[in-house]
Amino acid sequence: MAASVIHVPTFAIALTILITVVTVAYGALYLAGLRYRSSQTFFLAYGACTVGVAGAFARPFMPEALSVGLCNLGVGLFLVLLHRGLAHLTDQPRRPIRIDAALVAGLVLVQLALTFVWPSLGLRIVVFSAAGIIEPLLIIRMLAAVREPALRPVIRFQVAGIALLVLINVARVPLTLGDGLTSLMSPSVSLVLSFAGFFLFIITNAVGNFAFMAARNQLALQRAATEDPLTNALNRRALDFIIERELSRRLRSRGDLAVLVLDLDDFKGINDRHGHKIGDDVLRSVADRVRGCIGGFDTLARIGGEEFVVLLPECNTHGAGQVADRILRAIRQSPAAHLDGEAISITISIGGALLSGNTQEDWPSLFDRADRALYQAKLTGRDRAVFHNEPRLRLSASL
């Protein structure tokens, strides 16, 4: 036993200090209000983990069943709460997360049953290792569903550490059964792997989660500065930056640049008749439909109450006309909102202007041409697109 007393405290102290530091850090984040739902859940998760680790290391000082039960219960709660915290952090749908949590909770209950009801060291090790394989794989699947490019480096870091943990747990099962491990305090190869895997998981998960929170909050600040909160279209500030970039690019490439100015027809009447909530629903619906009509390199921005701008780089007159035609049909074809069973439809008018070839023009002048074309579209009946200096490309409501 003396040999084990020499080896184990090093693992025990290091792991206990690490978990305590992480728990305190999440508690501080929770009190500070940074991603408070995630921070609170992670704080509870690592608190449960502390109970599990304490139960494991207290095994020489209490009945074996109680020690193993505390260990399984603490680590099991840690996995369930960790899963829930990551679900909050990554904004995952509720139903799949509940199924995953139920699966992990089921493994924990099986472990407890094998500890108190049908004591079986071999099966307990297999189930414990299975939980250490299944739960990380579920976390990897959850992280892989996050699509924000700015978060991909953080996600890759977490996935790499978690994948290594899975490999360690896979290798640990035959080693543990081969050792004939009867005490958690035994300095076996499988025990070293167990400590190493758990230590690695704690580090990668804690560092990854902190980095994920920081990146998410930075992304939220950037979006608040550049996006319209109602429609998720870019705001005027972001549009000015993109226009400056596109006009500079044109100086080098001499490519085409088309601008569409969109204005909802009789939007004030919708607000007056149905209220601003329905008006907001209409604006969101219109923005979503316009977004579905343009390409990945095009830009949609909201510059006023019911006025939008679409920027189309490398798009000639014919291509801009096709985009305008798609937008007109998309807005016209189905109701933009419903109120008490009543369908609320709307139409849109579009004014367009084009920069092509060696033509040089600043943004105020280009926008003014598109805005005058929009005014002409309103005068000639609405629900149509008119292009400045391109009378042959008039798209009427009949198209």
SULTA-V372743 format. One record per helix or strand. SS is the DSSP state (H for helix, E for strand). FROM is the first residue (numbers start at 0). TO is the last residue. If there is no record, write none. Layout:
ss-><SS/SS>
from-><FROM/FROM>
to-><TO/TO>
//
This chain:
ss-><H/H/H/H/H/H/H/H/E/E/H/E/H/H/E/E/H/E/E/E/H/E/E>
from-><1/35/58/63/93/120/148/188/226/233/235/256/266/275/298/306/316/336/341/347/362/384/394>
to-><31/56/60/89/115/143/178/225/226/233/252/263/273/292/301/312/331/338/343/354/378/386/394>
//
